[in-house]
Amino acid sequence: MRIERLDRLTRSRRLIPGAIVVVALIFAVIWRRLDLPLPECALRAATGVPCPTCGSTRLLEALGEGDPIGAAAANPLVFAAIVLMILWAVASAAGWRVVATRVERRILAGIGTVIVVTGWGYSIWRGG
């Protein structure tokens, strides 16, 4: 893997996902301020099995209250994803990107799959 500097146009395009995350967080804050009912997990309602992101609502509430430990406990997988997205957004804003070969991308995809399956298994084991 190597790190490259992005040109200005590419850098601005890479900020779009980060902007979407910010808009989603603002939407979530407004949702909670209006005291609207929280959505239920469709998979859990249908099967009784929690989905890989079950606990995300509690995670966001804990983050909103300034409790990162409680947030990580609610769903470690989503917490780690949020941390990685923040790091990625900072690197993109700075104009950097990581370039991986095809083999490195496959290895990273395999590692990501193992992490998601492990996180989901943890969520099922603890009961969501």
N, CA, C and O atoms as a Tinker XYZ file with bonds, in Angstrom:
   512  protein
     1  N      0.843000   -1.177000    0.000000    73     2
     2  CA     0.000000    0.000000    0.000000    64     1     3
     3  C      0.886000    1.237000    0.000000    63     2     4     5
     4  O      1.983000    1.249000    0.558000    81     3
     5  N      0.374000    2.268000   -0.641000    73     3     6
     6  CA     1.094000    3.535000   -0.645000    64     5     7
     7  C      0.093000    4.676000   -0.455000    63     6     8     9
     8  O     -1.106000    4.505000   -0.675000    81     7
     9  N      0.586000    5.808000   -0.057000    73     7    10
    10  CA    -0.258000    6.974000    0.171000    64     9    11
    11  C      0.033000    7.993000   -0.920000    63    10    12    13
    12  O      1.192000    8.295000   -1.205000    81    11
    13  N     -1.035000    8.529000   -1.534000    73    11    14
    14  CA    -0.890000    9.513000   -2.589000    64    13    15
    15  C     -1.607000   10.794000   -2.201000    63    14    16    17
    16  O     -2.508000   10.799000   -1.362000    81    15
    17  N     -1.190000   11.856000   -2.822000    73    15    18
    18  CA    -1.848000   13.147000   -2.641000    64    17    19
    19  C     -2.934000   13.270000   -3.704000    63    18    20    21
    20  O     -2.688000   12.976000   -4.874000    81    19
    21  N     -4.133000   13.701000   -3.308000    73    19    22
    22  CA    -5.241000   13.861000   -4.238000    64    21    23
    23  C     -5.219000   15.253000   -4.871000    63    22    24    25
    24  O     -4.767000   16.221000   -4.259000    81    23
    25  N     -5.719000   15.336000   -6.116000    73    23    26
    26  CA    -5.882000   16.665000   -6.691000    64    25    27
    27  C     -7.127000   17.318000   -6.087000    63    26    28    29
    28  O     -7.918000   16.650000   -5.422000    81    27
    29  N     -7.296000   18.588000   -6.314000    73    27    30
    30  CA    -8.359000   19.361000   -5.656000    64    29    31
    31  C     -9.762000   18.839000   -6.017000    63    30    32    33
    32  O    -10.608000   18.731000   -5.129000    81    31
    33  N    -10.031000   18.515000   -7.280000    73    31    34
    34  CA   -11.351000   18.042000   -7.697000    64    33    35
    35  C    -11.670000   16.693000   -7.068000    63    34    36    37
    36  O    -12.775000   16.498000   -6.560000    81    35
    37  N    -10.732000   15.769000   -7.091000    73    35    38
    38  CA   -10.938000   14.455000   -6.490000    64    37    39
    39  C    -11.177000   14.586000   -4.997000    63    38    40    41
    40  O    -12.024000   13.893000   -4.433000    81    39
    41  N    -10.426000   15.477000   -4.359000    73    39    42
    42  CA   -10.578000   15.672000   -2.918000    64    41    43
    43  C    -11.988000   16.170000   -2.592000    63    42    44    45
    44  O    -12.595000   15.695000   -1.632000    81    43
    45  N    -12.521000   17.114000   -3.368000    73    43    46
    46  CA   -13.855000   17.631000   -3.085000    64    45    47
    47  C    -14.913000   16.555000   -3.301000    63    46    48    49
    48  O    -15.902000   16.524000   -2.569000    81    47
    49  N    -14.739000   15.680000   -4.273000    73    47    50
    50  CA   -15.686000   14.574000   -4.488000    64    49    51
    51  C    -15.659000   13.577000   -3.330000    63    50    52    53
    52  O    -16.687000   13.000000   -2.976000    81    51
    53  N    -14.495000   13.382000   -2.752000    73    51    54
    54  CA   -14.382000   12.419000   -1.662000    64    53    55
    55  C    -14.969000   12.940000   -0.362000    63    54    56    57
    56  O    -15.135000   12.174000    0.588000    81    55
    57  N    -15.283000   14.210000   -0.300000    73    55    58
    58  CA   -15.908000   14.775000    0.898000    64    57    59
    59  C    -17.412000   14.516000    0.937000    63    58    60    61
    60  O    -18.039000   14.698000    1.981000    81    59
    61  N    -17.995000   14.099000   -0.174000    73    59    62
    62  CA   -19.436000   13.878000   -0.238000    64    61    63
    63  C    -19.905000   12.837000    0.778000    63    62    64    65
    64  O    -20.875000   13.108000    1.486000    81    63
    65  N    -19.269000   11.647000    0.897000    73    63    66
    66  CA   -19.731000   10.695000    1.911000    64    65    67
    67  C    -19.671000   11.260000    3.330000    63    66    68    69
    68  O    -20.558000   10.997000    4.141000    81    67
    69  N    -18.642000   12.025000    3.628000    73    67    70
    70  CA   -18.552000   12.640000    4.949000    64    69    71
    71  C    -19.686000   13.619000    5.180000    63    70    72    73
    72  O    -20.228000   13.697000    6.282000    81    71
    73  N    -20.050000   14.370000    4.141000    73    71    74
    74  CA   -21.164000   15.313000    4.243000    64    73    75
    75  C    -22.472000   14.563000    4.475000    63    74    76    77
    76  O    -23.330000   15.022000    5.229000    81    75
    77  N    -22.620000   13.415000    3.830000    73    75    78
    78  CA   -23.830000   12.607000    4.026000    64    77    79
    79  C    -23.913000   12.134000    5.471000    63    78    80    81
    80  O    -24.993000   12.140000    6.062000    81    79
    81  N    -22.781000   11.724000    6.048000    73    79    82
    82  CA   -22.764000   11.288000    7.450000    64    81    83
    83  C    -23.158000   12.444000    8.369000    63    82    84    85
    84  O    -23.928000   12.255000    9.310000    81    83
    85  N    -22.631000   13.640000    8.097000    73    83    86
    86  CA   -22.966000   14.797000    8.927000    64    85    87
    87  C    -24.463000   15.099000    8.847000    63    86    88    89
    88  O    -25.096000   15.359000    9.870000    81    87
    89  N    -25.031000   15.065000    7.640000    73    87    90
    90  CA   -26.470000   15.310000    7.477000    64    89    91
    91  C    -27.269000   14.244000    8.226000    63    90    92    93
    92  O    -28.270000   14.565000    8.866000    81    91
    93  N    -26.843000   12.986000    8.156000    73    91    94
    94  CA   -27.543000   11.915000    8.872000    64    93    95
    95  C    -27.492000   12.137000   10.379000    63    94    96    97
    96  O    -28.484000   11.910000   11.072000    81    95
    97  N    -26.346000   12.578000   10.891000    73    95    98
    98  CA   -26.229000   12.844000   12.329000    64    97    99
    99  C    -27.122000   14.011000   12.745000    63    98   100   101
   100  O    -27.746000   13.971000   13.806000    81    99
   101  N    -27.182000   15.044000   11.915000    73    99   102
   102  CA   -28.073000   16.171000   12.212000    64   101   103
   103  C    -29.521000   15.700000   12.220000    63   102   104   105
   104  O    -30.299000   16.083000   13.094000    81   103
   105  N    -29.880000   14.870000   11.247000    73   103   106
   106  CA   -31.224000   14.310000   11.193000    64   105   107
   107  C    -31.532000   13.509000   12.453000    63   106   108   109
   108  O    -32.627000   13.614000   13.007000    81   107
   109  N    -30.569000   12.709000   12.905000    73   107   110
   110  CA   -30.768000   11.903000   14.117000    64   109   111
   111  C    -30.969000   12.780000   15.345000    63   110   112   113
   112  O    -31.810000   12.484000   16.194000    81   111
   113  N    -30.198000   13.858000   15.439000    73   111   114
   114  CA   -30.346000   14.768000   16.583000    64   113   115
   115  C    -31.732000   15.409000   16.570000    63   114   116   117
   116  O    -32.399000   15.484000   17.603000    81   115
   117  N    -32.161000   15.871000   15.395000    73   115   118
   118  CA   -33.494000   16.478000   15.295000    64   117   119
   119  C    -34.570000   15.458000   15.655000    63   118   120   121
   120  O    -35.529000   15.784000   16.356000    81   119
   121  N    -34.411000   14.222000   15.175000    73   119   122
   122  CA   -35.364000   13.143000   15.468000    64   121   123
   123  C    -35.522000   12.969000   16.973000    63   122   124   125
   124  O    -36.638000   12.878000   17.483000    81   123
   125  N    -34.394000   12.925000   17.679000    73   123   126
   126  CA   -34.429000   12.733000   19.134000    64   125   127
   127  C    -34.979000   13.965000   19.846000    63   126   128   129
   128  O    -35.707000   13.831000   20.830000    81   127
   129  N    -34.644000   15.160000   19.369000    73   127   130
   130  CA   -35.144000   16.397000   19.995000    64   129   131
   131  C    -36.662000   16.493000   19.881000    63   130   132   133
   132  O    -37.325000   17.028000   20.770000    81   131
   133  N    -37.213000   15.970000   18.778000    73   131   134
   134  CA   -38.667000   15.978000   18.597000    64   133   135
   135  C    -39.327000   14.837000   19.363000    63   134   136   137
   136  O    -40.551000   14.709000   19.376000    81   135
   137  N    -38.499000   14.009000   20.000000    73   135   138
   138  CA   -38.968000   12.867000   20.794000    64   137   139
   139  C    -39.852000   11.919000   19.984000    63   138   140   141
   140  O    -40.874000   11.433000   20.470000    81   139
   141  N    -39.444000   11.667000   18.751000    73   139   142
   142  CA   -40.156000   10.727000   17.891000    64   141   143
   143  C    -39.784000    9.304000   18.284000    63   142   144   145
   144  O    -38.695000    9.079000   18.812000    81   143
   145  N    -40.663000    8.343000   18.039000    73   143   146
   146  CA   -40.338000    6.961000   18.409000    64   145   147
   147  C    -39.152000    6.440000   17.604000    63   146   148   149
   148  O    -38.999000    6.749000   16.422000    81   147
   149  N    -38.326000    5.653000   18.261000    73   147   150
   150  CA   -37.159000    5.077000   17.594000    64   149   151
   151  C    -37.587000    3.939000   16.678000    63   150   152   153
   152  O    -38.489000    3.175000   17.022000    81   151
   153  N    -36.956000    3.819000   15.525000    73   151   154
   154  CA   -37.312000    2.721000   14.620000    64   153   155
   155  C    -36.873000    1.384000   15.200000    63   154   156   157
   156  O    -35.865000    1.295000   15.902000    81   155
   157  N    -37.640000    0.354000   14.897000    73   155   158
   158  CA   -37.284000   -0.996000   15.348000    64   157   159
   159  C    -36.501000   -1.707000   14.254000    63   158   160   161
   160  O    -36.638000   -1.399000   13.070000    81   159
   161  N    -35.695000   -2.646000   14.664000    73   159   162
   162  CA   -34.922000   -3.459000   13.723000    64   161   163
   163  C    -35.881000   -4.436000   13.040000    63   162   164   165
   164  O    -36.513000   -5.257000   13.705000    81   163
   165  N    -35.986000   -4.348000   11.723000    73   163   166
   166  CA   -36.910000   -5.205000   10.973000    64   165   167
   167  C    -36.504000   -6.678000   11.073000    63   166   168   169
   168  O    -37.368000   -7.547000   11.195000    81   167
   169  N    -35.210000   -6.965000   11.024000    73   167   170
   170  CA   -34.749000   -8.351000   11.119000    64   169   171
   171  C    -35.083000   -8.940000   12.480000    63   170   172   173
   172  O    -35.550000  -10.075000   12.587000    81   171
   173  N    -34.836000   -8.151000   13.517000    73   171   174
   174  CA   -35.118000   -8.629000   14.877000    64   173   175
   175  C    -36.620000   -8.822000   15.094000    63   174   176   177
   176  O    -37.038000   -9.783000   15.741000    81   175
   177  N    -37.426000   -7.912000   14.557000    73   175   178
   178  CA   -38.876000   -8.033000   14.696000    64   177   179
   179  C    -39.395000   -9.273000   13.977000    63   178   180   181
   180  O    -40.323000   -9.927000   14.454000    81   179
   181  N    -38.797000   -9.598000   12.826000    73   179   182
   182  CA   -39.262000  -10.736000   12.039000    64   181   183
   183  C    -38.728000  -12.076000   12.533000    63   182   184   185
   184  O    -39.438000  -13.080000   12.493000    81   183
   185  N    -37.467000  -12.096000   13.003000    73   183   186
   186  CA   -36.835000  -13.370000   13.326000    64   185   187
   187  C    -36.406000  -13.517000   14.778000    63   186   188   189
   188  O    -36.182000  -14.629000   15.256000    81   187
   189  N    -36.290000  -12.390000   15.480000    73   187   190
   190  CA   -35.777000  -12.431000   16.842000    64   189   191
   191  C    -34.262000  -12.385000   16.906000    63   190   192   193
   192  O    -33.686000  -12.365000   17.994000    81   191
   193  N    -33.607000  -12.366000   15.746000    73   191   194
   194  CA   -32.143000  -12.325000   15.674000    64   193   195
   195  C    -31.719000  -10.880000   15.412000    63   194   196   197
   196  O    -32.225000  -10.258000   14.478000    81   195
   197  N    -30.808000  -10.336000   16.207000    73   195   198
   198  CA   -30.368000   -8.965000   15.962000    64   197   199
   199  C    -29.529000   -8.872000   14.690000    63   198   200   201
   200  O    -28.799000   -9.801000   14.344000    81   199
   201  N    -29.644000   -7.742000   14.001000    73   199   202
   202  CA   -28.841000   -7.521000   12.797000    64   201   203
   203  C    -27.436000   -7.041000   13.214000    63   202   204   205
   204  O    -27.217000   -6.745000   14.388000    81   203
   205  N    -26.491000   -6.962000   12.275000    73   203   206
   206  CA   -25.144000   -6.519000   12.631000    64   205   207
   207  C    -25.097000   -5.103000   13.209000    63   206   208   209
   208  O    -24.166000   -4.770000   13.942000    81   207
   209  N    -26.075000   -4.278000   12.891000    73   207   210
   210  CA   -26.062000   -2.907000   13.396000    64   209   211
   211  C    -26.989000   -2.692000   14.587000    63   210   212   213
   212  O    -27.164000   -1.556000   15.025000    81   211
   213  N    -27.585000   -3.754000   15.118000    73   211   214
   214  CA   -28.428000   -3.597000   16.310000    64   213   215
   215  C    -27.584000   -2.985000   17.434000    63   214   216   217
   216  O    -26.441000   -3.384000   17.660000    81   215
   217  N    -28.157000   -2.039000   18.110000    73   215   218
   218  CA   -27.440000   -1.327000   19.162000    64   217   219
   219  C    -26.945000    0.025000   18.691000    63   218   220   221
   220  O    -26.416000    0.803000   19.485000    81   219
   221  N    -27.111000    0.317000   17.398000    73   219   222
   222  CA   -26.630000    1.587000   16.857000    64   221   223
   223  C    -27.379000    2.781000   17.437000    63   222   224   225
   224  O    -26.792000    3.845000   17.633000    81   223
   225  N    -28.653000    2.612000   17.709000    73   223   226
   226  CA   -29.423000    3.708000   18.301000    64   225   227
   227  C    -28.876000    4.022000   19.691000    63   226   228   229
   228  O    -28.666000    5.185000   20.033000    81   227
   229  N    -28.649000    2.983000   20.484000    73   227   230
   230  CA   -28.058000    3.194000   21.819000    64   229   231
   231  C    -26.655000    3.783000   21.699000    63   230   232   233
   232  O    -26.254000    4.618000   22.510000    81   231
   233  N    -25.912000    3.342000   20.682000    73   231   234
   234  CA   -24.576000    3.863000   20.444000    64   233   235
   235  C    -24.629000    5.366000   20.183000    63   234   236   237
   236  O    -23.865000    6.123000   20.782000    81   235
   237  N    -25.517000    5.802000   19.299000    73   235   238
   238  CA   -25.614000    7.221000   18.985000    64   237   239
   239  C    -26.088000    8.033000   20.187000    63   238   240   241
   240  O    -25.641000    9.161000   20.394000    81   239
   241  N    -26.988000    7.462000   20.973000    73   239   242
   242  CA   -27.431000    8.153000   22.179000    64   241   243
   243  C    -26.267000    8.319000   23.156000    63   242   244   245
   244  O    -26.099000    9.382000   23.754000    81   243
   245  N    -25.465000    7.266000   23.313000    73   243   246
   246  CA   -24.316000    7.339000   24.215000    64   245   247
   247  C    -23.299000    8.367000   23.713000    63   246   248   249
   248  O    -22.741000    9.122000   24.509000    81   247
   249  N    -23.055000    8.403000   22.409000    73   247   250
   250  CA   -22.145000    9.402000   21.861000    64   249   251
   251  C    -22.694000   10.804000   22.077000    63   250   252   253
   252  O    -21.947000   11.729000   22.394000    81   251
   253  N    -23.992000   10.955000   21.906000    73   251   254
   254  CA   -24.626000   12.247000   22.121000    64   253   255
   255  C    -24.519000   12.723000   23.561000    63   254   256   257
   256  O    -24.511000   13.924000   23.829000    81   255
   257  N    -24.437000   11.774000   24.481000    73   255   258
   258  CA   -24.294000   12.108000   25.898000    64   257   259
   259  C    -22.824000   12.208000   26.311000    63   258   260   261
   260  O    -22.519000   12.468000   27.475000    81   259
   261  N    -21.922000   12.001000   25.361000    73   259   262
   262  CA   -20.493000   12.104000   25.662000    64   261   263
   263  C    -19.917000   10.882000   26.337000    63   262   264   265
   264  O    -18.960000   10.994000   27.102000    81   263
   265  N    -20.486000    9.703000   26.069000    73   263   266
   266  CA   -20.044000    8.457000   26.691000    64   265   267
   267  C    -19.490000    7.502000   25.627000    63   266   268   269
   268  O    -20.207000    6.605000   25.184000    81   267
   269  N    -18.220000    7.677000   25.204000    73   267   270
   270  CA   -17.684000    6.806000   24.163000    64   269   271
   271  C    -17.547000    5.347000   24.603000    63   270   272   273
   272  O    -17.636000    4.443000   23.772000    81   271
   273  N    -17.335000    5.111000   25.885000    73   271   274
   274  CA   -17.222000    3.726000   26.380000    64   273   275
   275  C    -18.578000    3.026000   26.254000    63   274   276   277
   276  O    -18.650000    1.885000   25.798000    81   275
   277  N    -19.635000    3.703000   26.654000    73   275   278
   278  CA   -20.981000    3.151000   26.515000    64   277   279
   279  C    -21.345000    2.946000   25.056000    63   278   280   281
   280  O    -22.027000    1.981000   24.711000    81   279
   281  N    -20.888000    3.861000   24.191000    73   279   282
   282  CA   -21.155000    3.739000   22.758000    64   281   283
   283  C    -20.465000    2.500000   22.188000    63   282   284   285
   284  O    -21.062000    1.744000   21.422000    81   283
   285  N    -19.211000    2.303000   22.566000    73   283   286
   286  CA   -18.468000    1.138000   22.077000    64   285   287
   287  C    -19.081000   -0.155000   22.590000    63   286   288   289
   288  O    -19.062000   -1.170000   21.893000    81   287
   289  N    -19.623000   -0.128000   23.796000    73   287   290
   290  CA   -20.249000   -1.327000   24.352000    64   289   291
   291  C    -21.573000   -1.641000   23.659000    63   290   292   293
   292  O    -21.950000   -2.808000   23.545000    81   291
   293  N    -22.280000   -0.613000   23.197000    73   291   294
   294  CA   -23.578000   -0.829000   22.550000    64   293   295
   295  C    -23.424000   -1.599000   21.241000    63   294   296   297
   296  O    -24.225000   -2.489000   20.955000    81   295
   297  N    -22.419000   -1.274000   20.450000    73   295   298
   298  CA   -22.133000   -2.014000   19.223000    64   297   299
   299  C    -20.693000   -1.718000   18.808000    63   298   300   301
   300  O    -20.436000   -0.721000   18.134000    81   299
   301  N    -19.756000   -2.574000   19.205000    73   299   302
   302  CA   -18.340000   -2.339000   18.898000    64   301   303
   303  C    -18.054000   -2.239000   17.402000    63   302   304   305
   304  O    -17.179000   -1.479000   16.986000    81   303
   305  N    -18.785000   -3.002000   16.596000    73   303   306
   306  CA   -18.569000   -3.003000   15.150000    64   305   307
   307  C    -18.892000   -1.632000   14.550000    63   306   308   309
   308  O    -18.088000   -1.078000   13.800000    81   307
   309  N    -20.041000   -1.098000   14.872000    73   307   310
   310  CA   -20.446000    0.205000   14.326000    64   309   311
   311  C    -19.566000    1.310000   14.910000    63   310   312   313
   312  O    -19.234000    2.266000   14.209000    81   311
   313  N    -19.187000    1.193000   16.175000    73   311   314
   314  CA   -18.305000    2.188000   16.791000    64   313   315
   315  C    -16.979000    2.241000   16.040000    63   314   316   317
   316  O    -16.486000    3.322000   15.718000    81   315
   317  N    -16.403000    1.074000   15.760000    73   315   318
   318  CA   -15.136000    1.024000   15.017000    64   317   319
   319  C    -15.316000    1.608000   13.613000    63   318   320   321
   320  O    -14.431000    2.300000   13.110000    81   319
   321  N    -16.457000    1.332000   12.983000    73   319   322
   322  CA   -16.719000    1.876000   11.648000    64   321   323
   323  C    -16.802000    3.403000   11.690000    63   322   324   325
   324  O    -16.309000    4.078000   10.786000    81   323
   325  N    -17.421000    3.941000   12.733000    73   323   326
   326  CA   -17.516000    5.394000   12.864000    64   325   327
   327  C    -16.126000    6.004000   13.033000    63   326   328   329
   328  O    -15.807000    7.019000   12.414000    81   327
   329  N    -15.308000    5.384000   13.868000    73   327   330
   330  CA   -13.938000    5.883000   14.069000    64   329   331
   331  C    -13.166000    5.850000   12.751000    63   330   332   333
   332  O    -12.475000    6.810000   12.411000    81   331
   333  N    -13.281000    4.748000   12.010000    73   331   334
   334  CA   -12.585000    4.641000   10.724000    64   333   335
   335  C    -13.104000    5.668000    9.723000    63   334   336   337
   336  O    -12.322000    6.231000    8.957000    81   335
   337  N    -14.424000    5.921000    9.718000    73   335   338
   338  CA   -14.977000    6.919000    8.810000    64   337   339
   339  C    -14.472000    8.317000    9.158000    63   338   340   341
   340  O    -14.219000    9.123000    8.262000    81   339
   341  N    -14.326000    8.606000   10.434000    73   339   342
   342  CA   -13.795000    9.905000   10.838000    64   341   343
   343  C    -12.350000   10.049000   10.377000    63   342   344   345
   344  O    -11.968000   11.090000    9.841000    81   343
   345  N    -11.544000    9.005000   10.584000    73   343   346
   346  CA   -10.149000    9.043000   10.127000    64   345   347
   347  C    -10.070000    9.202000    8.616000    63   346   348   349
   348  O     -9.242000    9.958000    8.109000    81   347
   349  N    -10.934000    8.486000    7.895000    73   347   350
   350  CA   -10.972000    8.570000    6.440000    64   349   351
   351  C    -11.357000    9.976000    5.994000    63   350   352   353
   352  O    -10.763000   10.514000    5.060000    81   351
   353  N    -12.348000   10.575000    6.659000    73   351   354
   354  CA   -12.788000   11.924000    6.296000    64   353   355
   355  C    -11.661000   12.936000    6.526000    63   354   356   357
   356  O    -11.454000   13.834000    5.710000    81   355
   357  N    -10.941000   12.789000    7.631000    73   355   358
   358  CA    -9.832000   13.704000    7.917000    64   357   359
   359  C     -8.733000   13.546000    6.858000    63   358   360   361
   360  O     -8.192000   14.536000    6.367000    81   359
   361  N     -8.411000   12.305000    6.514000    73   359   362
   362  CA    -7.376000   12.063000    5.495000    64   361   363
   363  C     -7.816000   12.604000    4.136000    63   362   364   365
   364  O     -7.005000   13.181000    3.412000    81   363
   365  N     -9.086000   12.427000    3.784000    73   363   366
   366  CA    -9.585000   12.949000    2.512000    64   365   367
   367  C     -9.556000   14.466000    2.493000    63   366   368   369
   368  O     -9.183000   15.073000    1.489000    81   367
   369  N     -9.949000   15.082000    3.605000    73   367   370
   370  CA    -9.932000   16.544000    3.681000    64   369   371
   371  C     -8.504000   17.072000    3.561000    63   370   372   373
   372  O     -8.280000   18.156000    3.021000    81   371
   373  N     -7.548000   16.308000    4.062000    73   371   374
   374  CA    -6.141000   16.706000    3.963000    64   373   375
   375  C     -5.573000   16.428000    2.577000    63   374   376   377
   376  O     -4.469000   16.864000    2.249000    81   375
   377  N     -6.340000   15.694000    1.763000    73   375   378
   378  CA    -5.904000   15.428000    0.400000    64   377   379
   379  C     -5.090000   14.163000    0.230000    63   378   380   381
   380  O     -4.316000   14.058000   -0.721000    81   379
   381  N     -5.241000   13.201000    1.124000    73   379   382
   382  CA    -4.483000   11.962000    1.047000    64   381   383
   383  C     -5.408000   10.798000    0.778000    63   382   384   385
   384  O     -6.576000   10.810000    1.168000    81   383
   385  N     -4.877000    9.793000    0.110000    73   383   386
   386  CA    -5.611000    8.547000   -0.068000    64   385   387
   387  C     -4.627000    7.393000   -0.061000    63   386   388   389
   388  O     -3.458000    7.545000   -0.415000    81   387
   389  N     -5.122000    6.242000    0.349000    73   387   390
   390  CA    -4.301000    5.037000    0.373000    64   389   391
   391  C     -4.600000    4.255000   -0.899000    63   390   392   393
   392  O     -5.758000    3.996000   -1.225000    81   391
   393  N     -3.556000    3.890000   -1.601000    73   391   394
   394  CA    -3.703000    3.120000   -2.826000    64   393   395
   395  C     -3.256000    1.696000   -2.527000    63   394   396   397
   396  O     -2.127000    1.468000   -2.094000    81   395
   397  N     -4.147000    0.742000   -2.760000    73   395   398
   398  CA    -3.846000   -0.666000   -2.483000    64   397   399
   399  C     -3.853000   -1.461000   -3.783000    63   398   400   401
   400  O     -4.603000   -1.155000   -4.710000    81   399
   401  N     -3.012000   -2.479000   -3.834000    73   399   402
   402  CA    -3.010000   -3.365000   -4.990000    64   401   403
   403  C     -4.243000   -4.260000   -4.928000    63   402   404   405
   404  O     -4.969000   -4.265000   -3.934000    81   403
   405  N     -4.466000   -5.002000   -5.977000    73   403   406
   406  CA    -5.629000   -5.902000   -6.026000    64   405   407
   407  C     -5.560000   -6.953000   -4.908000    63   406   408   409
   408  O     -6.566000   -7.245000   -4.262000    81   407
   409  N     -4.395000   -7.500000   -4.694000    73   407   410
   410  CA    -4.225000   -8.506000   -3.636000    64   409   411
   411  C     -4.471000   -7.881000   -2.264000    63   410   412   413
   412  O     -5.132000   -8.479000   -1.415000    81   411
   413  N     -3.939000   -6.677000   -2.051000    73   411   414
   414  CA    -4.151000   -5.994000   -0.761000    64   413   415
   415  C     -5.632000   -5.689000   -0.536000    63   414   416   417
   416  O     -6.126000   -5.804000    0.586000    81   415
   417  N     -6.342000   -5.302000   -1.600000    73   415   418
   418  CA    -7.784000   -5.039000   -1.464000    64   417   419
   419  C     -8.533000   -6.316000   -1.097000    63   418   420   421
   420  O     -9.446000   -6.285000   -0.273000    81   419
   421  N     -8.154000   -7.427000   -1.699000    73   419   422
   422  CA    -8.805000   -8.706000   -1.363000    64   421   423
   423  C     -8.525000   -9.101000    0.084000    63   422   424   425
   424  O     -9.417000   -9.587000    0.779000    81   423
   425  N     -7.313000   -8.896000    0.529000    73   423   426
   426  CA    -6.966000   -9.197000    1.923000    64   425   427
   427  C     -7.781000   -8.314000    2.858000    63   426   428   429
   428  O     -8.341000   -8.795000    3.843000    81   427
   429  N     -7.848000   -7.020000    2.548000    73   427   430
   430  CA    -8.634000   -6.103000    3.384000    64   429   431
   431  C    -10.117000   -6.466000    3.372000    63   430   432   433
   432  O    -10.783000   -6.358000    4.401000    81   431
   433  N    -10.645000   -6.895000    2.224000    73   431   434
   434  CA   -12.042000   -7.317000    2.145000    64   433   435
   435  C    -12.276000   -8.551000    3.013000    63   434   436   437
   436  O    -13.297000   -8.653000    3.693000    81   435
   437  N    -11.330000   -9.483000    2.988000    73   435   438
   438  CA   -11.444000  -10.677000    3.839000    64   437   439
   439  C    -11.412000  -10.326000    5.312000    63   438   440   441
   440  O    -12.194000  -10.854000    6.104000    81   439
   441  N    -10.501000   -9.430000    5.678000    73   439   442
   442  CA   -10.415000   -8.990000    7.072000    64   441   443
   443  C    -11.713000   -8.291000    7.476000    63   442   444   445
   444  O    -12.236000   -8.524000    8.566000    81   443
   445  N    -12.228000   -7.434000    6.593000    73   443   446
   446  CA   -13.493000   -6.744000    6.875000    64   445   447
   447  C    -14.642000   -7.713000    7.058000    63   446   448   449
   448  O    -15.479000   -7.530000    7.942000    81   447
   449  N    -14.688000   -8.746000    6.227000    73   447   450
   450  CA   -15.745000   -9.757000    6.345000    64   449   451
   451  C    -15.657000  -10.478000    7.683000    63   450   452   453
   452  O    -16.671000  -10.690000    8.348000    81   451
   453  N    -14.454000  -10.851000    8.073000    73   451   454
   454  CA   -14.262000  -11.521000    9.366000    64   453   455
   455  C    -14.702000  -10.610000   10.509000    63   454   456   457
   456  O    -15.333000  -11.063000   11.464000    81   455
   457  N    -14.369000   -9.333000   10.409000    73   455   458
   458  CA   -14.747000   -8.386000   11.457000    64   457   459
   459  C    -16.259000   -8.254000   11.544000    63   458   460   461
   460  O    -16.812000   -8.252000   12.644000    81   459
   461  N    -16.946000   -8.143000   10.396000    73   459   462
   462  CA   -18.406000   -8.001000   10.405000    64   461   463
   463  C    -19.061000   -9.253000   10.973000    63   462   464   465
   464  O    -19.966000   -9.155000   11.802000    81   463
   465  N    -18.614000  -10.428000   10.536000    73   463   466
   466  CA   -19.200000  -11.682000   11.032000    64   465   467
   467  C    -18.946000  -11.835000   12.532000    63   466   468   469
   468  O    -19.834000  -12.264000   13.269000    81   467
   469  N    -17.749000  -11.490000   12.981000    73   467   470
   470  CA   -17.428000  -11.563000   14.408000    64   469   471
   471  C    -18.288000  -10.592000   15.212000    63   470   472   473
   472  O    -18.820000  -10.943000   16.265000    81   471
   473  N    -18.416000   -9.369000   14.705000    73   471   474
   474  CA   -19.255000   -8.377000   15.392000    64   473   475
   475  C    -20.696000   -8.804000   15.464000    63   474   476   477
   476  O    -21.354000   -8.616000   16.488000    81   475
   477  N    -21.200000   -9.382000   14.377000    73   475   478
   478  CA   -22.584000   -9.854000   14.366000    64   477   479
   479  C    -22.749000  -11.020000   15.339000    63   478   480   481
   480  O    -23.740000  -11.096000   16.065000    81   479
   481  N    -21.768000  -11.927000   15.347000    73   479   482
   482  CA   -21.804000  -13.041000   16.298000    64   481   483
   483  C    -21.820000  -12.537000   17.734000    63   482   484   485
   484  O    -22.551000  -13.063000   18.573000    81   483
   485  N    -21.021000  -11.528000   18.014000    73   483   486
   486  CA   -21.004000  -10.921000   19.353000    64   485   487
   487  C    -22.371000  -10.346000   19.694000    63   486   488   489
   488  O    -22.870000  -10.524000   20.806000    81   487
   489  N    -22.974000   -9.652000   18.725000    73   487   490
   490  CA   -24.290000   -9.059000   18.938000    64   489   491
   491  C    -25.337000  -10.128000   19.222000    63   490   492   493
   492  O    -26.171000   -9.955000   20.110000    81   491
   493  N    -25.304000  -11.218000   18.485000    73   491   494
   494  CA   -26.246000  -12.319000   18.721000    64   493   495
   495  C    -25.985000  -12.958000   20.084000    63   494   496   497
   496  O    -26.921000  -13.245000   20.831000    81   495
   497  N    -24.698000  -13.183000   20.408000    73   495   498
   498  CA   -24.332000  -13.827000   21.678000    64   497   499
   499  C    -24.810000  -13.034000   22.873000    63   498   500   501
   500  O    -25.297000  -13.616000   23.842000    81   499
   501  N    -24.682000  -11.704000   22.829000    73   499   502
   502  CA   -25.081000  -10.891000   23.979000    64   501   503
   503  C    -26.555000  -10.528000   23.950000    63   502   504   505
   504  O    -27.064000   -9.904000   24.881000    81   503
   505  N    -27.245000  -10.918000   22.878000    73   503   506
   506  CA   -28.684000  -10.689000   22.815000    64   505   507
   507  C    -29.069000   -9.352000   22.222000    63   506   508   509
   508  O    -30.170000   -8.862000   22.474000    81   507
   509  N    -28.178000   -8.743000   21.431000    73   507   510
   510  CA   -28.492000   -7.488000   20.721000    64   509   511
   511  C    -28.337000   -6.338000   21.603000    63   510   512
   512  O    -28.558000   -5.203000   21.182000    81   511
